[in-house]
Amino acid sequence: MATAVVTGASRGIGEAISQRLLELGYDVIGISRTINENSIHHPNFRALSCDLSDEKMTTSILTLLATDPSITILCNVAGFGIFEPHEEINAQTITKMVTLNLTAPMMLSNGLLRVLKFNEGIIFNITSIEALRHSKFSALYTATKAGLRAFSLSLFEEVRKSGVNVVSINPDMTTSSFFEELRFETSQEFDKRLEAEDIADTIQNILQMRNGVAITDITIRPQKFGIEKKK
């Protein structure tokens, strides 16, 4: 059975993608700092606890994953954002965000690329609408997500001849735990926000396209703009 590796699988977009892939018949290895076997109740789900903002832990988990010849899908979802004046962000946070949002997906892609080539698999990198624009107080986050998108598009050109597809998915504001520590959140109006299931729908649609067609870059937005400041 084909196996999918999903980071950030314990909640939000990562959890929705994991649930959808299980429904589609994949074995799923979910990676998260807080995940455990009870996070998703399914016989084909396996939890691996790992803090991907720690390069040594990521290297260790890759050693384990590299022994699985069935890996066909890699979904890099884990990430976080801080939207403050850049001079107010400390060096530790800068390093942590760059490592989790950008370095870890590069490392996982690097470590799993040989098995993905053998299986003619696919890499999904969940970036952000911020990868496409330049917003105030988003310099650090935008840099990581724009970098991940550029990595995706360049890697596709490198590996397309081997049958591997690399997809950059750039979602707008999506209802999830991403906003728990932020001063704003998604709108309460349904047509002014995305749901995590919308991202899972997109992945399912791409997976069900005919062989020989590659979607490499897709942006998902609500029909209307909406954002709410927290009280």
N, C-alpha and C positions, 0 to 999 in steps of 0.2 A: 504494500500500500504506500502511496506517495505521502511524504511528510512535509509539513509546513512549519517553519520557525517564525514565531511572532514575538517581537519585543514589546514591552509595555502592555503585556497581555492581561494584567490583573484588573484593568478597568478602562472605561472610556472607549476610544477608537480601537485600541489593541484588543480589548475584550470582545467588542462587536465583530471584529475581523476573525478572531479565533472561533467564536461561536458559528459564524457563517461557514468557515472552512470545514469545521466539524460536520455541519449539515451537508456540505458538498462531498463528504466522504474522505476527507484527508485526516491523517494523524496530525496532531498539532503539538508542538513543543512550545510552551509559553514561557517567556523569560521576563522576569521583573524582580525588582528589589524586594517586593512584599508578597510575591506570589507563593501559593502552596497548592497541594493537590485538591483542596476544597474550593479553590477559587472558581473553577469551572467543573461542574459535575458531568463528566462524560468518560466512557471507558477508553476513548482514543486520545485523551488529553493527558499530557505529561508536563509537570511544572518544574522549572529550573530557576532557583533563586540566584540572582546575580545583580550586583550594582554596576551597571554598564558605564557609569561615570568614573569607575576605577579601571584603568587600563590593564592592570595585572589580573583582575577578576575576569575581565573580558577575554584575555588571552587564555586563562584557565578554562573558561566555558567553551571556547573554540576547540581546545584540545579534545573535549568530550564530544562536541558536535561533529567533528571531522571524522569520527568513526562510524557515522550513520550514512550508508550509501543510498538511502531512500529520500534524502532531502531534495525537494523539487521547488519549493517556494521559500523565499526569505522576505519577511515583512519587517522593515525597520520603522517602528512606530514610536518607541520611547523618546521622550524629550520634555523639556520644560521651557518656560519663558519668563522673563522679567522685563518690565517696561517702565524704566526709570531713567533720569538723566545719567548719561554714561559715567560721569565723574563720581556718581554716588554708588556705583557697583564695585564691589571689592574684587581683588585679584582672584580669590578662591572661587567666587561665583563665576567669573569669566572662564576660568579653567574648567570648572565643572560643566558649564553649559556647552562649551566647545567640544569637550570630550564626549558628553552624552549625545548631543544633537548631531555631531558631525564625525568625530573620530570613531566612535563605536560602530556606526553603520559602515564606514570604510573598512574597519577591521573585520567585521562579520562578513562583508562581501568578499574581502580578500581571502579569508580562511575557508569559505564555503564555495568559492567560485569553481573549483575543479569538479566537485560533485554536481553543482548546478549545470556545468557544461556537459557532463556525462549524461545527465537527465534532461537536457534541454529545458532547463527550468526558468524561473522568473524571479526578479527582485523588485519588490515594491518599496519605494522610499516615500514615506509620508512627510512632506515638507510643510508648506504653509502658503497662504496668500501673500504673506510678507516676503516670500522669496521673489515676488514679482513687482514689488513696489517699495517705496522708501518712506517709512512712517516715523514721526517724531517719537523719541524715547524707545526706539526699537532697533538701534544700531547693532547691538550684540546679537539679539535673536535673529534679526534679518540676515546678518552675516552668516550665521550657522545654517539657516534654511536655504539661503541663496547658494551657499557652498554645496549643500547636499543636492540641490537641484542640478547645479552645474556638474557635479560628480556623476549623477545619474545619466545625464545626457551624454557626457563624454564616455562613460563606461559602456553605454549601449553601442556606440560606434566601434568600440574595441572588441566587444564580444558577440555582436549580432551574427557574425558568420558561423559561430559555434552553435547557434540556435537558442541562445539565452536572450531573454528580453529584460530590459531594465526600465521601470516605469516611475516617473516622478508624479506623485499625486499632491496637488496644491490646494488644500481645503481652506475655505474661509472659516469664520468663527463657528465652532462646532460645540454643542452642548456636551460638556464632559468635565472631569475633575481638573482639567488644565487651569481653570479659572479660580480654583479654591483660594489661592494665596494672592490673587490679583485684586485691583481696585475696581474692576469692571467685569461684566459677564455678558453672556448672550441675551438677546431679547427674548421676552416671553411670547412674542408673536411667532406663530409657526412659520410664516413665510419670510421671516427676518433672521433665521438661524438654520444651521445644519444640524442633523442628528448623526450620531456615530454610525447608525445603520446606513446612512447615505454613502458613507465611505466604503462600508462593507458591500453595498449594492454595486458600487463602481468596480471593486475588485472582482466580484462575481461576474459582472458583464465582460470584463477584460478576459477572464479565464475561459469564458464560454465562446469567445470569438474563434473563428476558424484558424487553423494552423497557417502560418505564412503572413499573418497580419499582426503588426506590432503597434500598440499605443505606447508612446514614450513619454508624453507630458500631458497631463490633464488637470484643469482647474475646476473646482466645484464651488459654486457660490449660491447663497439663497437668492431668490428673485428680488427681494428688497433688502435695503441696508438697515441693520439694527444693532444697537449696542446700548447697554444700560450700566450706569455707574451704581456701585453698591452703596447702600446707605451706611 
